[in-house]
Amino acid sequence: MVELLRTNDPVRLSFLQAVLTDAGIESVVLDAFSAAVDGSIGAVQRRLAVLEEDLPAAQRLLKEIGEAW
């Protein structure tokens, strides 16, 4: 798995995971537990990761929906 993006926004993560799933791209949220443990200070960002071979397609998809950085 390779990192696609980092964010502290759980709603954005959920949305992006749904978009990726609809496109047939498997994804996983990393560091969710650590981010939850740190409370509301936001020191640890959650990371959205995809398989390395899916990275180019995932990046294109995020760019198409206006979620590219």
Phi and psi restraints in degrees (range 20) as a CNS / XPLOR table:
assign (resid 1 and name C) (resid 2 and name N)
       (resid 2 and name CA) (resid 2 and name C) 1.0 -125.9 20.0 2
assign (resid 2 and name N) (resid 2 and name CA)
       (resid 2 and name C) (resid 3 and name N) 1.0 149.3 20.0 2
assign (resid 2 and name C) (resid 3 and name N)
       (resid 3 and name CA) (resid 3 and name C) 1.0 -70.4 20.0 2
assign (resid 3 and name N) (resid 3 and name CA)
       (resid 3 and name C) (resid 4 and name N) 1.0 131.8 20.0 2
assign (resid 3 and name C) (resid 4 and name N)
       (resid 4 and name CA) (resid 4 and name C) 1.0 -98.3 20.0 2
assign (resid 4 and name N) (resid 4 and name CA)
       (resid 4 and name C) (resid 5 and name N) 1.0 -42.4 20.0 2
assign (resid 4 and name C) (resid 5 and name N)
       (resid 5 and name CA) (resid 5 and name C) 1.0 -164.0 20.0 2
assign (resid 5 and name N) (resid 5 and name CA)
       (resid 5 and name C) (resid 6 and name N) 1.0 167.3 20.0 2
assign (resid 5 and name C) (resid 6 and name N)
       (resid 6 and name CA) (resid 6 and name C) 1.0 -125.4 20.0 2
assign (resid 6 and name N) (resid 6 and name CA)
       (resid 6 and name C) (resid 7 and name N) 1.0 142.8 20.0 2
assign (resid 6 and name C) (resid 7 and name N)
       (resid 7 and name CA) (resid 7 and name C) 1.0 -162.3 20.0 2
assign (resid 7 and name N) (resid 7 and name CA)
       (resid 7 and name C) (resid 8 and name N) 1.0 157.8 20.0 2
assign (resid 7 and name C) (resid 8 and name N)
       (resid 8 and name CA) (resid 8 and name C) 1.0 -100.1 20.0 2
assign (resid 8 and name N) (resid 8 and name CA)
       (resid 8 and name C) (resid 9 and name N) 1.0 3.1 20.0 2
assign (resid 8 and name C) (resid 9 and name N)
       (resid 9 and name CA) (resid 9 and name C) 1.0 -95.1 20.0 2
assign (resid 9 and name N) (resid 9 and name CA)
       (resid 9 and name C) (resid 10 and name N) 1.0 102.6 20.0 2
assign (resid 9 and name C) (resid 10 and name N)
       (resid 10 and name CA) (resid 10 and name C) 1.0 -66.3 20.0 2
assign (resid 10 and name N) (resid 10 and name CA)
       (resid 10 and name C) (resid 11 and name N) 1.0 -27.7 20.0 2
assign (resid 10 and name C) (resid 11 and name N)
       (resid 11 and name CA) (resid 11 and name C) 1.0 -69.5 20.0 2
assign (resid 11 and name N) (resid 11 and name CA)
       (resid 11 and name C) (resid 12 and name N) 1.0 -43.7 20.0 2
assign (resid 11 and name C) (resid 12 and name N)
       (resid 12 and name CA) (resid 12 and name C) 1.0 -61.3 20.0 2
assign (resid 12 and name N) (resid 12 and name CA)
       (resid 12 and name C) (resid 13 and name N) 1.0 -43.4 20.0 2
assign (resid 12 and name C) (resid 13 and name N)
       (resid 13 and name CA) (resid 13 and name C) 1.0 -59.9 20.0 2
assign (resid 13 and name N) (resid 13 and name CA)
       (resid 13 and name C) (resid 14 and name N) 1.0 -45.4 20.0 2
assign (resid 13 and name C) (resid 14 and name N)
       (resid 14 and name CA) (resid 14 and name C) 1.0 -61.7 20.0 2
assign (resid 14 and name N) (resid 14 and name CA)
       (resid 14 and name C) (resid 15 and name N) 1.0 -44.2 20.0 2
assign (resid 14 and name C) (resid 15 and name N)
       (resid 15 and name CA) (resid 15 and name C) 1.0 -60.9 20.0 2
assign (resid 15 and name N) (resid 15 and name CA)
       (resid 15 and name C) (resid 16 and name N) 1.0 -47.7 20.0 2
assign (resid 15 and name C) (resid 16 and name N)
       (resid 16 and name CA) (resid 16 and name C) 1.0 -66.6 20.0 2
assign (resid 16 and name N) (resid 16 and name CA)
       (resid 16 and name C) (resid 17 and name N) 1.0 -36.8 20.0 2
assign (resid 16 and name C) (resid 17 and name N)
       (resid 17 and name CA) (resid 17 and name C) 1.0 -63.2 20.0 2
assign (resid 17 and name N) (resid 17 and name CA)
       (resid 17 and name C) (resid 18 and name N) 1.0 -40.3 20.0 2
assign (resid 17 and name C) (resid 18 and name N)
       (resid 18 and name CA) (resid 18 and name C) 1.0 -64.5 20.0 2
assign (resid 18 and name N) (resid 18 and name CA)
       (resid 18 and name C) (resid 19 and name N) 1.0 -42.0 20.0 2
assign (resid 18 and name C) (resid 19 and name N)
       (resid 19 and name CA) (resid 19 and name C) 1.0 -62.1 20.0 2
assign (resid 19 and name N) (resid 19 and name CA)
       (resid 19 and name C) (resid 20 and name N) 1.0 -45.7 20.0 2
assign (resid 19 and name C) (resid 20 and name N)
       (resid 20 and name CA) (resid 20 and name C) 1.0 -63.7 20.0 2
assign (resid 20 and name N) (resid 20 and name CA)
       (resid 20 and name C) (resid 21 and name N) 1.0 -43.1 20.0 2
assign (resid 20 and name C) (resid 21 and name N)
       (resid 21 and name CA) (resid 21 and name C) 1.0 -61.0 20.0 2
assign (resid 21 and name N) (resid 21 and name CA)
       (resid 21 and name C) (resid 22 and name N) 1.0 -43.5 20.0 2
assign (resid 21 and name C) (resid 22 and name N)
       (resid 22 and name CA) (resid 22 and name C) 1.0 -60.4 20.0 2
assign (resid 22 and name N) (resid 22 and name CA)
       (resid 22 and name C) (resid 23 and name N) 1.0 -29.1 20.0 2
assign (resid 22 and name C) (resid 23 and name N)
       (resid 23 and name CA) (resid 23 and name C) 1.0 -88.5 20.0 2
assign (resid 23 and name N) (resid 23 and name CA)
       (resid 23 and name C) (resid 24 and name N) 1.0 0.5 20.0 2
assign (resid 23 and name C) (resid 24 and name N)
       (resid 24 and name CA) (resid 24 and name C) 1.0 81.6 20.0 2
assign (resid 24 and name N) (resid 24 and name CA)
       (resid 24 and name C) (resid 25 and name N) 1.0 21.4 20.0 2
assign (resid 24 and name C) (resid 25 and name N)
       (resid 25 and name CA) (resid 25 and name C) 1.0 -107.3 20.0 2
assign (resid 25 and name N) (resid 25 and name CA)
       (resid 25 and name C) (resid 26 and name N) 1.0 119.8 20.0 2
assign (resid 25 and name C) (resid 26 and name N)
       (resid 26 and name CA) (resid 26 and name C) 1.0 -73.8 20.0 2
assign (resid 26 and name N) (resid 26 and name CA)
       (resid 26 and name C) (resid 27 and name N) 1.0 137.5 20.0 2
assign (resid 26 and name C) (resid 27 and name N)
       (resid 27 and name CA) (resid 27 and name C) 1.0 -141.5 20.0 2
assign (resid 27 and name N) (resid 27 and name CA)
       (resid 27 and name C) (resid 28 and name N) 1.0 163.1 20.0 2
assign (resid 27 and name C) (resid 28 and name N)
       (resid 28 and name CA) (resid 28 and name C) 1.0 -145.4 20.0 2
assign (resid 28 and name N) (resid 28 and name CA)
       (resid 28 and name C) (resid 29 and name N) 1.0 146.4 20.0 2
assign (resid 28 and name C) (resid 29 and name N)
       (resid 29 and name CA) (resid 29 and name C) 1.0 -96.7 20.0 2
assign (resid 29 and name N) (resid 29 and name CA)
       (resid 29 and name C) (resid 30 and name N) 1.0 121.6 20.0 2
assign (resid 29 and name C) (resid 30 and name N)
       (resid 30 and name CA) (resid 30 and name C) 1.0 -100.3 20.0 2
assign (resid 30 and name N) (resid 30 and name CA)
       (resid 30 and name C) (resid 31 and name N) 1.0 151.1 20.0 2
assign (resid 30 and name C) (resid 31 and name N)
       (resid 31 and name CA) (resid 31 and name C) 1.0 69.5 20.0 2
assign (resid 31 and name N) (resid 31 and name CA)
       (resid 31 and name C) (resid 32 and name N) 1.0 18.1 20.0 2
assign (resid 31 and name C) (resid 32 and name N)
       (resid 32 and name CA) (resid 32 and name C) 1.0 -63.2 20.0 2
assign (resid 32 and name N) (resid 32 and name CA)
       (resid 32 and name C) (resid 33 and name N) 1.0 -42.3 20.0 2
assign (resid 32 and name C) (resid 33 and name N)
       (resid 33 and name CA) (resid 33 and name C) 1.0 -65.3 20.0 2
assign (resid 33 and name N) (resid 33 and name CA)
       (resid 33 and name C) (resid 34 and name N) 1.0 -46.7 20.0 2
assign (resid 33 and name C) (resid 34 and name N)
       (resid 34 and name CA) (resid 34 and name C) 1.0 -60.8 20.0 2
assign (resid 34 and name N) (resid 34 and name CA)
       (resid 34 and name C) (resid 35 and name N) 1.0 -39.8 20.0 2
assign (resid 34 and name C) (resid 35 and name N)
       (resid 35 and name CA) (resid 35 and name C) 1.0 -66.3 20.0 2
assign (resid 35 and name N) (resid 35 and name CA)
       (resid 35 and name C) (resid 36 and name N) 1.0 -36.9 20.0 2
assign (resid 35 and name C) (resid 36 and name N)
       (resid 36 and name CA) (resid 36 and name C) 1.0 -69.9 20.0 2
assign (resid 36 and name N) (resid 36 and name CA)
       (resid 36 and name C) (resid 37 and name N) 1.0 -36.7 20.0 2
assign (resid 36 and name C) (resid 37 and name N)
       (resid 37 and name CA) (resid 37 and name C) 1.0 -67.6 20.0 2
assign (resid 37 and name N) (resid 37 and name CA)
       (resid 37 and name C) (resid 38 and name N) 1.0 -34.2 20.0 2
assign (resid 37 and name C) (resid 38 and name N)
       (resid 38 and name CA) (resid 38 and name C) 1.0 -73.2 20.0 2
assign (resid 38 and name N) (resid 38 and name CA)
       (resid 38 and name C) (resid 39 and name N) 1.0 -5.1 20.0 2
assign (resid 38 and name C) (resid 39 and name N)
       (resid 39 and name CA) (resid 39 and name C) 1.0 76.6 20.0 2
assign (resid 39 and name N) (resid 39 and name CA)
       (resid 39 and name C) (resid 40 and name N) 1.0 -141.7 20.0 2
assign (resid 39 and name C) (resid 40 and name N)
       (resid 40 and name CA) (resid 40 and name C) 1.0 -97.6 20.0 2
assign (resid 40 and name N) (resid 40 and name CA)
       (resid 40 and name C) (resid 41 and name N) 1.0 10.7 20.0 2
assign (resid 40 and name C) (resid 41 and name N)
       (resid 41 and name CA) (resid 41 and name C) 1.0 -79.1 20.0 2
assign (resid 41 and name N) (resid 41 and name CA)
       (resid 41 and name C) (resid 42 and name N) 1.0 -18.6 20.0 2
assign (resid 41 and name C) (resid 42 and name N)
       (resid 42 and name CA) (resid 42 and name C) 1.0 72.7 20.0 2
assign (resid 42 and name N) (resid 42 and name CA)
       (resid 42 and name C) (resid 43 and name N) 1.0 25.2 20.0 2
assign (resid 42 and name C) (resid 43 and name N)
       (resid 43 and name CA) (resid 43 and name C) 1.0 -72.1 20.0 2
assign (resid 43 and name N) (resid 43 and name CA)
       (resid 43 and name C) (resid 44 and name N) 1.0 -30.1 20.0 2
assign (resid 43 and name C) (resid 44 and name N)
       (resid 44 and name CA) (resid 44 and name C) 1.0 -113.3 20.0 2
assign (resid 44 and name N) (resid 44 and name CA)
       (resid 44 and name C) (resid 45 and name N) 1.0 119.4 20.0 2
assign (resid 44 and name C) (resid 45 and name N)
       (resid 45 and name CA) (resid 45 and name C) 1.0 -89.4 20.0 2
assign (resid 45 and name N) (resid 45 and name CA)
       (resid 45 and name C) (resid 46 and name N) 1.0 147.0 20.0 2
assign (resid 45 and name C) (resid 46 and name N)
       (resid 46 and name CA) (resid 46 and name C) 1.0 -78.3 20.0 2
assign (resid 46 and name N) (resid 46 and name CA)
       (resid 46 and name C) (resid 47 and name N) 1.0 145.7 20.0 2
assign (resid 46 and name C) (resid 47 and name N)
       (resid 47 and name CA) (resid 47 and name C) 1.0 -116.3 20.0 2
assign (resid 47 and name N) (resid 47 and name CA)
       (resid 47 and name C) (resid 48 and name N) 1.0 132.7 20.0 2
assign (resid 47 and name C) (resid 48 and name N)
       (resid 48 and name CA) (resid 48 and name C) 1.0 -96.0 20.0 2
assign (resid 48 and name N) (resid 48 and name CA)
       (resid 48 and name C) (resid 49 and name N) 1.0 123.9 20.0 2
assign (resid 48 and name C) (resid 49 and name N)
       (resid 49 and name CA) (resid 49 and name C) 1.0 -124.2 20.0 2
assign (resid 49 and name N) (resid 49 and name CA)
       (resid 49 and name C) (resid 50 and name N) 1.0 150.2 20.0 2
assign (resid 49 and name C) (resid 50 and name N)
       (resid 50 and name CA) (resid 50 and name C) 1.0 -131.9 20.0 2
assign (resid 50 and name N) (resid 50 and name CA)
       (resid 50 and name C) (resid 51 and name N) 1.0 167.1 20.0 2
assign (resid 50 and name C) (resid 51 and name N)
       (resid 51 and name CA) (resid 51 and name C) 1.0 -63.5 20.0 2
assign (resid 51 and name N) (resid 51 and name CA)
       (resid 51 and name C) (resid 52 and name N) 1.0 146.0 20.0 2
assign (resid 51 and name C) (resid 52 and name N)
       (resid 52 and name CA) (resid 52 and name C) 1.0 -56.3 20.0 2
assign (resid 52 and name N) (resid 52 and name CA)
       (resid 52 and name C) (resid 53 and name N) 1.0 -39.9 20.0 2
assign (resid 52 and name C) (resid 53 and name N)
       (resid 53 and name CA) (resid 53 and name C) 1.0 -71.1 20.0 2
assign (resid 53 and name N) (resid 53 and name CA)
       (resid 53 and name C) (resid 54 and name N) 1.0 -17.6 20.0 2
assign (resid 53 and name C) (resid 54 and name N)
       (resid 54 and name CA) (resid 54 and name C) 1.0 -92.7 20.0 2
assign (resid 54 and name N) (resid 54 and name CA)
       (resid 54 and name C) (resid 55 and name N) 1.0 -7.7 20.0 2
assign (resid 54 and name C) (resid 55 and name N)
       (resid 55 and name CA) (resid 55 and name C) 1.0 -56.7 20.0 2
assign (resid 55 and name N) (resid 55 and name CA)
       (resid 55 and name C) (resid 56 and name N) 1.0 -49.8 20.0 2
assign (resid 55 and name C) (resid 56 and name N)
       (resid 56 and name CA) (resid 56 and name C) 1.0 -59.4 20.0 2
assign (resid 56 and name N) (resid 56 and name CA)
       (resid 56 and name C) (resid 57 and name N) 1.0 -42.0 20.0 2
assign (resid 56 and name C) (resid 57 and name N)
       (resid 57 and name CA) (resid 57 and name C) 1.0 -66.4 20.0 2
assign (resid 57 and name N) (resid 57 and name CA)
       (resid 57 and name C) (resid 58 and name N) 1.0 -39.7 20.0 2
assign (resid 57 and name C) (resid 58 and name N)
       (resid 58 and name CA) (resid 58 and name C) 1.0 -65.8 20.0 2
assign (resid 58 and name N) (resid 58 and name CA)
       (resid 58 and name C) (resid 59 and name N) 1.0 -42.0 20.0 2
assign (resid 58 and name C) (resid 59 and name N)
       (resid 59 and name CA) (resid 59 and name C) 1.0 -63.8 20.0 2
assign (resid 59 and name N) (resid 59 and name CA)
       (resid 59 and name C) (resid 60 and name N) 1.0 -41.7 20.0 2
assign (resid 59 and name C) (resid 60 and name N)
       (resid 60 and name CA) (resid 60 and name C) 1.0 -61.4 20.0 2
assign (resid 60 and name N) (resid 60 and name CA)
       (resid 60 and name C) (resid 61 and name N) 1.0 -44.2 20.0 2
assign (resid 60 and name C) (resid 61 and name N)
       (resid 61 and name CA) (resid 61 and name C) 1.0 -62.4 20.0 2
assign (resid 61 and name N) (resid 61 and name CA)
       (resid 61 and name C) (resid 62 and name N) 1.0 -44.8 20.0 2
assign (resid 61 and name C) (resid 62 and name N)
       (resid 62 and name CA) (resid 62 and name C) 1.0 -63.5 20.0 2
assign (resid 62 and name N) (resid 62 and name CA)
       (resid 62 and name C) (resid 63 and name N) 1.0 -38.0 20.0 2
assign (resid 62 and name C) (resid 63 and name N)
       (resid 63 and name CA) (resid 63 and name C) 1.0 -64.9 20.0 2
assign (resid 63 and name N) (resid 63 and name CA)
       (resid 63 and name C) (resid 64 and name N) 1.0 -41.0 20.0 2
assign (resid 63 and name C) (resid 64 and name N)
       (resid 64 and name CA) (resid 64 and name C) 1.0 -62.0 20.0 2
assign (resid 64 and name N) (resid 64 and name CA)
       (resid 64 and name C) (resid 65 and name N) 1.0 -34.0 20.0 2
assign (resid 64 and name C) (resid 65 and name N)
       (resid 65 and name CA) (resid 65 and name C) 1.0 -95.5 20.0 2
assign (resid 65 and name N) (resid 65 and name CA)
       (resid 65 and name C) (resid 66 and name N) 1.0 8.5 20.0 2
assign (resid 65 and name C) (resid 66 and name N)
       (resid 66 and name CA) (resid 66 and name C) 1.0 80.5 20.0 2
assign (resid 66 and name N) (resid 66 and name CA)
       (resid 66 and name C) (resid 67 and name N) 1.0 20.9 20.0 2
assign (resid 66 and name C) (resid 67 and name N)
       (resid 67 and name CA) (resid 67 and name C) 1.0 -107.8 20.0 2
assign (resid 67 and name N) (resid 67 and name CA)
       (resid 67 and name C) (resid 68 and name N) 1.0 11.6 20.0 2
assign (resid 67 and name C) (resid 68 and name N)
       (resid 68 and name CA) (resid 68 and name C) 1.0 -79.1 20.0 2
assign (resid 68 and name N) (resid 68 and name CA)
       (resid 68 and name C) (resid 69 and name N) 1.0 152.9 20.0 2
